[in-house]
Amino acid sequence: MNVALLSATEQRRLLAAGELSAVELLDACVAQYERHDPALNAIVHEEIDAARADARSADSARTSGAAGAPLSGLPITVKDSIDWAGRPSTWGDPCHADHRPDEDAAVLAQLRAAGAIVWGKTNVPRHLAEWQTFNPIHGRTNNPWDVARTPGGSSGGSAVAVATGMASFEVGSDIGGSIRWPAAHTGVVGLKPSFGLVSQHGHTFPGQEGAVDNNVLGPIARTVEDLELVLPLMHEPHISLPEPSQTTLADFTVGVLLDNPVGDQDVAVTETIQAALDQLTDAGLRLVEPPPMDVLVDGQAIGQQLGRAAASGPNSPPPAADLARYDEGGRDYDALIAHAFRMTHREWMSLNDARERIRLRWRDYFRTTDLLLTPITPTTAPPHDERSFAEQRVIVNGVERSVVEQWFWAGIANVTYQPAVSLPAGLAADGLPVGMQAVGPFMSDRTVLRFAALAAAVLGCPLTTLHARW
């Protein structure tokens, strides 16, 4: 038995029972790192000796009979962009290769106070502004299912570390799918919490302090039970999340939407999710109508503009050609990014007002429906493509498609601040994992996780297939 591949919940049980020491567990995770990371490049900074000292301290405290903290002895890694005092927080930017923050991010301080042992940081794309994971400092992170493919981004290193047992769980961030994309492409689970539930302090671009609109920090793990274990220890202590009323799948009503309204959807992905839905309905899940299409499409379009405005600060000035194209009526992705740099506050307020109208329509929908189920990405993990956004293409059903179409599903939950979980639906015909997304009403995070746990018990875990290959 490789204890590094067990769930964090099971690892915690073994530690508490004295059947496993914190040092043994850390060494098992480090062994996974030494065995697999040369081919995967998930870890960009490690402090194994310091972590081993922390593990020895955890073991000594347990031996002496001291009450253990909730996460005592669990080894974790953390996304490069999340501050760990005195360690590099580069955001994949050579200009900030030597940036070392003075204090831990709030969420990391919470997890360390709960006993988690941090031993490494994981790779990101430059400025987190990619759906893949590569940058000029640390290079490219590869997908453990197929190293010729991307694990997704921007929390790509995070998901790879979890999928391969280098960490018990991870902390990622998500402004447009950056937790759920990598989770879907690597066969793990990830929660994009409700906006504001988890503090953003310590997850800001060097030189900036203000929270970023749409952005959240959240957990990535191997099982939904691990997400349920970790989330209460991450979120703001003054927020109390409602207890779910549902106890079985039959207690849930869910809307389902499988067809991408802004682009093509890979047949293999649709078939895999449909097969998962068939299993869930056989287990009692009740299906209802999805929300009106304009709520999804309009919300996603508003989200692109608001998200670009929020993330535009640290980037270089936009190309003049992109600005000119926007002025001429162009609304492609690069034109929207370019315009975000000069967006006026009045324009932002108008978009924010439109966002609130969309949020109210979601509120009305969720008065009679518990969740919305969708894909997360229109394809399984694509091959690496390190060209510019304008040049990048993804093959969908044998046809080249714009990469921007890939973001629709993940983006619908960000702009409206709603929680969304990425749950493995199974393996597609190409042998790669497919993710299914469950979106719930604002601050229904525990309900979303309750559904995911019940669904996972029916659908199983595709990581057993990955681990069996090793």
Secondary structure, 3 states (H helix, E strand, C coil): CCHHHCCHHHHHHHHHHCCCCHHHHHHHHHHHHHHHHHHHCCEEEECHHHHHHHHHHHHHHHHCCCCCCCCCCCEEEEECCCCCCCCCCCCCCHHHCCCCCCCCCHHHHHHHHCCCEEEEEECCCHHHCCCCCEECCCEECCECCECCECCCCCCHHHHHHHHCCCCCCEEEEECCCCCHHHHHHHCCEEEECCCCCCCCCCCCCCCCCCCCCCCEEEEEECCHHHHHHHHHHHCCCCCCCCCCCCCCHHHCEEEECCCCCCCCCCHHHHHHHHHHHHHHHHCCCEEECCCCHHHHHHHHHHHHHHHHHHHCCCCCCCCHHHHHHHHCCCCCHHHHHHHHCCCCHHHHHHHHHHHHHHHHHHHHHCCCCCEEEEECCCCCCCECCCCCCCCCEEEECCEEEEHHHHHHHHHHHHCCCCCEEEEEEEECCCCCEEEEEEECCCCCHHHHHHHHHHHHHHHCCCHHHHHHCC
